[in-house]
Amino acid sequence: MHDFTNFKNGNETELTYSLKWAAWKWLWEVAECRVIGYEVRLEGPFDRIADVVGLGTENRVYLIEVKSSRADLSRDDNNERTQKKLRQKEKSLQAAAELTNSVLAAAKIAASANLTSDLERAVAITESDATKITTKSASTKKRIETLSTKLHDPAYLRCADFHYIMAPDRMIRSTEVPDQWGLLNERAEVVIEAPQKQVKRVTQHVLRAIARANTRDLMKACEVNVQRTT
């Protein structure tokens, strides 16, 4: 099935695209979904985008996240514990930056009064340390702002009856699969069954979201360009 390249996003690897088709195959053949879409933007407080979504029998919603590498998995596999650790790290880095800048200011004053080679070296080392700490602090702050908790987000877990991760075989150990998620491999086989959730019926919203995604993909595949009118 994954020989079709018309629906491939420009930033997708061949492996990711192949896994998405394997997810589609599993939804069609095993979950018996007859309405399936890629990159489906689901309604909700965070407007999450799911890699593959299908609507099966009894209006059950299946949601699949495709992960082609461990780095890809790690980006979304964060929780409140991760956020807390990062905030503590940022606080420590800010304190270290303040202390280093204070030492740097004192060193510069001392150097201006009596410049020696030792003081000059000390100022240079302190300036380098201050720059490194400030850079780390800014990087940590940015990571906190962009941290994805997608796989543990309660709102996202309410979007479907079943949540699965699709990944290459043996890439993810069974003990690493997030709570309330199942695991599929690239052969469209179930490695770990996903528990069924008691979710509010969102069939109409999901159908609309899949329809929008499929219309977008079909227009892209057929190279149809339509300008928005105001």
Secondary structure, 3 states (H helix, E strand, C coil): CCCCCCCCCCCCCHHHHHHHHHHHHHHHHCCCCCEEEEEEECCCCCCCEEEEEEECHHHCEEEEEECCCHHHHHHHCCCHHHHHHHHHHHHHHHHHHHHHHHHHHHHHHHHHHCCCHHHHHHHHHHHHHHHHHHHHHHHHHHHHHHCCCHHHCHHHHCCCCEEEEECCCCCCCHHHCCCCCEEECCCCCEEECCCCCCCCCCHHHHHHHHHHHHHHHHHHHCCCCCCCCC
